[in-house]
Amino acid sequence: MQITEHIASLSEEGRLLAAAAEQAGPGASVPTCPGWQIRHLLRHTGMVHRWAAAFITEGHTAYHPDGGEPDLDGAELLAWFREGHRHLVRSLEEAPADLECWTFLPAPSPLAFWSRRQLHETTVHRVDAESALGGPLTPVSADRAADGIDELLTGFHARPKSRVRSDRPRTLRVRAVDTAATWTVRISEDPPQAVRTAGEGSAEDVDCELSGTAEGLYLALWNRLPLTAVTLRGNRAVARLWTDNSAVT
């Protein structure tokens, strides 16, 4: 996806998150984040938005800590979230193409990194907010969901801090039936190695395959939908290895 598309989608996702949070109320439980209420979701996501915006507007070239979560609630908290989200969107829209600042995943440029990362951050947490309402979720397009799967598998879990490990080598295939994307994830004692290919992927045997729509896989791999939302073939223990250890921190 292009940077401008990421930013436009980020703008919409933040508005949807705020609307769902307002409808649910600050004390509503968030079933996709056990132990959280809507107030915790708004404080966390709003903090992340401001943290990201600081790299873009202040040009930090090394890691810079976040400002912490606010002691706000109710209407004040919702207004604070909305203001921070608008500030992030404006910061990305106004940033130069040759922006230089710190990032933590490979990307064509810092601007490409932060627009993509904050889009997926906000989309996943928008799903959290809508889950608190118990109704249908706003759809995620197949192309955007596939981009999010790619970021998760080839970006986040390629880092040394990934806890998806196995003493015995395992191979997981992720196949999005509504796109031309398939990922082969090799799990070992080292960080997972994921390779994206077009079409059905290689003919090699794998221990487990998850297949479904890109949206279903995206949300299942982020642990926002259960494994029953996708089709599982092979060793369920390999899929559980993912769901039990893949939380991103």
MONORFEN-V725659 format. One record per run of one state. SS is the DSSP state (H for helix, E for strand, L for the rest). FROM is the first residue (numbers start at 1). TO is the last residue. If there is no record, write none. Layout:
SS&FROM&TO + SS&FROM&TO
This chain:
L&1&2 + H&3&24 + L&25&28 + E&29&29 + L&30&36 + E&37&37 + H&38&58 + L&59&73 + H&74&94 + L&95&109 + H&110&131 + L&132&141 + H&142&158 + L&159&169 + E&170&176 + L&177&180 + E&181&187 + L&188&192 + E&193&198 + L&199&207 + E&208&212 + L&213&213 + H&214&221 + L&222&226 + H&227&229 + L&230&230 + E&231&234 + L&235&235 + H&236&245 + L&246&249
